[in-house]
Amino acid sequence: MTHKALWGGRFKHALSATALKFSSSIGLDKQLYQEDIAGSIAHVEMLAAAKILKAEEARRIRASLRAIQKEIESGKFELTDDFEDIHMAIEHRLIQKIGVLGGKLHTARSRNDQVATDERMYLRTAVREISKQIAQLQRVLLYKAEKYFGTLMPGYTHLQRAQPILVSHYLLAYLSMFERDFERLQECRKRFNKLPLGAAAFAGTSYPIDRARVAKKLHFDGIVENSIDAVSDRDYLIEFASACSMIMMHLSRFAEDLVLWTSKEFAFAEISDAYTTGSSIMPQKKNPDMAELVRGKAGRVYGSLINLLTMMKGLPLAYNRDMQEDKFPMFDLVHTTRESLFVFSHVLVHTTFRRKHMEEELRNDFLSATDVADYLVRKGLPFREAHEITGKIVSYCLDHRMFFGNLDLDRLQSFSKAFEADIFDYLLPHKSIEQKKSAGSTSPQEVKKQVVHWTRVLQKRKG
């Protein structure tokens, strides 16, 4: 059943079914029904307070809007593709219920400022939910950092083994990254939590409305001051998409590490069977698919960001129908980011690190080479000379199929007389991390400070 357009007064012909189907957004924006009704209730209450509507008129409209919400939630009122969008669907139903009085709801507003309001309210909820997911992932990271405190592993640069680090230090690096993501979302919310409603189509309205009252009712921090900007802006959505892209980038990097580390070549970690899959043809396989999917879904969120930027880049002021195309990327990036955080937290909970294997790998490599060079510097050599001497020792070991632990003092002194018996304390991986002095380093003392710091931060954030 096709409904008569509420804007059709100047048209001689009805919108064709083809055009309606092509232009309808209700398949997506029906998800905004709660925000749309809440905004309408605040708007009609303001109209009554401003004497634009009678108190009884406002009461009947408000009661009917609440009834419509219950009808949507119960399935009694079905939001079908016969409607252009959620705004028209609700208003049409309102007129069905209370007659011409329902047509007064749209006084002093437009769908242009209405949808911008709905979206900002929706994003407030999304920020709250995604922030909770970030905090939960941070708690898992902190739990794992405490559980594996004291466990050593090879640290990497250029995906080449570099220096020994604590597993806890590695995990807390991601906790720090996700903290910046958390902060970006809060900062983004501060900027977009301004009310567009009252801008009407784009030029404002001649009715004596009270935008500040509506802003307070809907928990906005104020109004968007310029009415043209209020309806033509999607910065709030683009900035949010950018913040989500950063979250997904961090998740993707972490997922990549897990994919590598759970391979036989690394064998640093193992993910529980509950979060891995098998092969349809190779019976021995155990694939880290959840981590791979998170890594892959980063591209979807990036795509949403590029979608929004491309949609907006050539639009003249003010509102253009192109902007209706913001719905799909908005809903998709919210869902994808939220679900990826949720799943990855569970993957990490069910991941174990192989202490003995990682520490064995540390002994059979040259990760303490920097410590050897630093030892020579403390004995008075310039760093560049110490670096060259240590490099020659590494080359000698490679040529003779040995590691630092196979060298005796005489052999070391053949490279430099600065070596003394205490050099062997610096060749051990656990001594390497204990030697670190700088704030924020991988030394047990500094990592413990980070654990204490994050414990306090996340306790304050609880709930």
C-alpha positions, 0 to 999 in steps of 0.5 A: 500500500502506497501512502500519500506523501505529506509534502505533495500539495504542489504536485499533480502526480504522485511519486512513482513506485520506482522513485519511492523504492529508490529514494526510501531510507526507512529500511535503514532509518527505522532503527532511529524510531526511538530517537525520532519519537523522543525528539518529537515529544521534546519538540511538541512540549516546547511548542506548547510552552511557547504557546504555539500549540495549546496544552491539550493539543500537545498532551494528545500528540505526546500521548499518541507518539508514546502509543506509536512507539509501543506499536512499533515495538510490538509489531502492530505498526510495521515500518514498511518500504511504503514510507519514505523515511522514519519521520514520515512514517511516524507522522503519517501514523500520528495523523491516522490516530488523531486526525488533522491535529497530528499535522501540527507536530511538524510546526517549526521544524523540517526533516533536515534538522530532525534527522540531524538530531536523531543521528546525534542522539543515536551516536551518543548511545553508540559512544556510550556502548563502544566506550564500555566495550573498550573499557572491558577490553582494557580490563582483559588486557590488565588482567593478562598483564598481571597474570603473565607479569614476569614472563619474558618474550622477544620484542620486535621491530621490522618483524625482526627480533630486537630486545627482550621485553615483558609480555605485560609490557607488550599488553599494556602498550595496547591498553594505552592505545585503546585509552586514546581511542576511549578519549577520542570518543569522549572528545568527539561526543563533546563536539557533536552533542549540540542540538540542530533541531530548530534550524528547520529546513536551513534558515530557521523559523518565524515561530518563537521557539525555544531551542535551548529548552529542547536541548536541555530536555534531550540532554544536549549541551547546547544548540548548533548556533548557525542554522545552515551549519546545523542541517548541512553538517555531517562532521559529527559522523565523519569524526565518529567514523574516524575514531572508530577507524582508529579503534579498528586499526588497533584491533587489526594490529593486535589481531595480526600479532595473534595470527602470527604468534599462534602459528607453529613458526612462532608458537608464542600463544594459543587461542582456545578451541572455542574461538578458532575453527578447523579446515573443511579439508585439512583435519589438522588445522586450527585457524585463528578465524576470529582474529582474522575476521576482526582484522578483515572488518577493519576495512569495512569501517575504513570504507564507511569513513571514505563513504562519508567523506566522499558523499560530503566533499562536493555538496553545496550548502545547505542540505542535499538528498545525497546526505540520506546516504549517511545511514548505511555507513553510520549503522554499519560502522557502529555495529562492526566496531562494537561487535569486533571489540566484544569478540576480540575481548573474548578471544583474548580472555581465551588466549594463553601465552607459552612462557617456556617456549618464549624464554627458550627462544630468547636464549637462542638468539642475540636479543641482548646485543644492545645490552652488550653494547651498553655494557661497553659504553659503561666501561668507557667506550663511545657508543659507535665503537661499542656498537661495532664491536658487538656487531662483530661478536654477533657475526662471529657467533653466526659464522660459528653456529653459536650464541652469546651463551657459548662465549667465554671471557677469553673469546670476548676479550679478543674483541675488546679488553673492556670485557670483564667477568661481570659481562655474563650478567648482561647476557641473560634475558632477565638481566636485560630487562632489569637493567632498563632505567627509563620511565615507561620501559620494560623493566619490572619496576616500570611495568609494575607502575603501569599496572598500578596506574591502569588499575586506578584508571579502570576502577574509576571507570567501572560501570 
